[in-house]
């Protein structure tokens, strides 16, 4: 919901210092696939968000870039971003968001979820059933994320 964009931008600025994206990116993802964009609440407090949408396997979009449109046909359900404030960690919100992404992905007929793991998140994603995909072309496409980024997939 567009009314949630200011909260998403505040959380992103706080959580993703090394991976900044402008409000225009979040606004576009919301416009392209609103059902994949959710504010994560702890009571009435915005504590995180999920941004996800159909995409192309092995071709993660560059950081802080507009998509223009979703690919047709898309062959994976892509988690663009899942962010939580430090206060929200350990409360199950991230697992709920992954479960939601699985549900949306299955409903859309996708066989995989994909994402780019950044920072120290790789172990969280492994616990959610994701595995790193080793491919030189995919790894080159991660340049905008810096050296600690990994493309990962999970069957659903």
Secondary structure, DSSP 8 states (H G I E B T S, - for coil): -GGGHHHHHHHHHHH-TTS---HHHHHHHHHH-GGGEEEEEETTEEEEEEEEEEE-TT----TT---SS--SS--EEEEEEEEE-GGGTTSSHHHHHHHHHHHHHHHTT-SEEEEEE-TT-HHHHHHTT-EE---HHHHHTTGGG-TT-EEEEEE-
